[in-house]
Amino acid sequence: GRDSVVESFACINNAVGDVEIGDHTRIGLHNTIIGPVTIGSHVTLAQGINVTALNHNFGNSEKRIDDQGVSTNPVIIGDDIWIGANAVILPGVTIGNHAVVAAGAVVTKDVPAHSLVAGVPAKIIKEI
């Protein structure tokens, strides 16, 4: 997007799905983003964040895990969002507009707009 920044040592991986980044968005140091992921405008991702829409299949105990392939479930990060350092956003999550994800949070389910989530797994702490 226009006036967006991807800082040093970030990995934007679109091998299994597109990664779209909106305007005025900052992808911080050492972030890893594995598509398919859509990131809105005016989003700030601090350092060390992992956003992944990819998961390895492992259900067949007769096959090696690396022979079972992968699955994807898109991640959508809305507009006007701040995600704190070392947070993890897992496949299938949607983060609503004007939300905050605390540092170190592991987000396993959708985050409503105008909310702050924290913890492992992330839970709503308050409305913004």
Residue pairs with C-beta under 8 A, 6 or more apart in sequence:
1 21
1 22
1 23
1 24
1 25
1 41
2 23
2 24
3 23
3 24
4 21
4 22
4 23
4 24
4 25
4 26
4 27
5 25
5 26
5 27
6 12
6 21
6 27
7 26
7 27
7 28
7 29
7 31
7 47
8 29
9 29
9 30
10 27
10 28
10 29
10 30
10 31
10 32
10 33
11 31
11 32
11 33
12 19
12 27
12 33
13 19
13 32
13 33
13 34
13 35
14 35
15 34
15 35
16 34
16 35
16 36
16 53
16 54
16 70
16 72
17 34
17 35
17 36
17 37
17 53
17 54
17 72
17 74
18 35
18 36
18 37
19 33
19 34
19 35
19 36
19 37
19 38
19 39
20 37
20 38
20 39
21 27
21 39
22 39
22 40
22 41
22 42
22 43
22 79
23 41
23 42
24 41
24 42
25 39
25 40
25 41
25 42
25 43
25 44
25 45
26 43
26 44
26 45
27 33
27 39
27 45
28 44
28 45
28 46
28 47
28 48
28 49
28 85
29 47
29 48
30 47
30 48
31 45
31 47
31 48
31 49
31 50
31 51
32 49
32 50
32 51
32 52
33 39
33 50
33 51
33 52
34 51
34 52
34 53
34 54
35 53
35 54
35 72
36 53
36 72
36 74
36 75
37 51
37 52
37 53
37 74
37 75
37 76
37 77
38 74
38 75
38 76
38 77
39 45
39 51
39 77
40 77
40 78
40 79
40 80
40 81
40 97
41 79
41 80
42 79
42 80
42 81
43 77
43 78
43 79
43 80
43 81
43 82
43 83
44 81
44 82
44 83
45 51
45 83
46 82
46 83
46 84
46 85
46 86
46 87
46 103
47 85
47 86
48 85
48 86
49 83
49 85
49 86
49 87
49 88
49 89
50 87
50 88
50 89
51 75
51 77
51 88
51 89
52 75
52 88
52 89
52 90
52 91
53 72
53 73
53 74
53 75
53 91
53 92
54 70
54 71
54 72
54 91
55 70
55 71
55 72
55 73
55 91
56 65
56 66
56 68
56 69
56 70
57 65
57 68
57 69
57 70
57 71
58 65
58 68
59 68
60 68
71 91
72 91
73 91
73 92
74 91
74 92
75 89
75 90
75 91
75 92
75 93
75 94
76 93
76 94
76 95
77 83
77 89
77 94
77 95
78 94
78 95
78 96
78 97
78 98
78 99
78 113
79 97
79 98
80 97
80 98
81 95
81 97
81 98
81 99
81 100
81 101
82 100
82 101
83 89
83 95
83 100
83 101
84 100
84 101
84 102
84 103
84 104
84 105
85 103
85 104
86 103
86 104
87 101
87 102
87 103
87 104
87 105
87 106
87 107
88 105
88 106
88 107
89 95
89 101
89 107
90 106
90 107
90 108
93 107
93 108
93 109
93 110
93 111
94 110
94 111
95 101
95 107
95 110
95 111
96 110
96 111
96 112
96 113
96 114
96 115
97 113
97 114
98 113
98 114
98 128
99 111
99 112
99 113
99 114
99 115
99 116
99 117
99 128
100 115
100 116
100 117
100 128
101 107
101 111
101 116
101 117
101 118
101 122
102 116
102 117
102 118
102 119
102 122
102 125
104 118
104 120
105 117
105 118
105 119
105 120
105 122
106 119
106 120
106 121
106 122
107 117
107 121
107 122
108 121
108 122
109 121
109 122
111 117
111 122
111 124
112 124
114 127
114 128
115 124
115 125
115 126
115 127
115 128
116 124
116 125
116 126
116 127
116 128
117 123
117 124
117 125
118 125
119 125
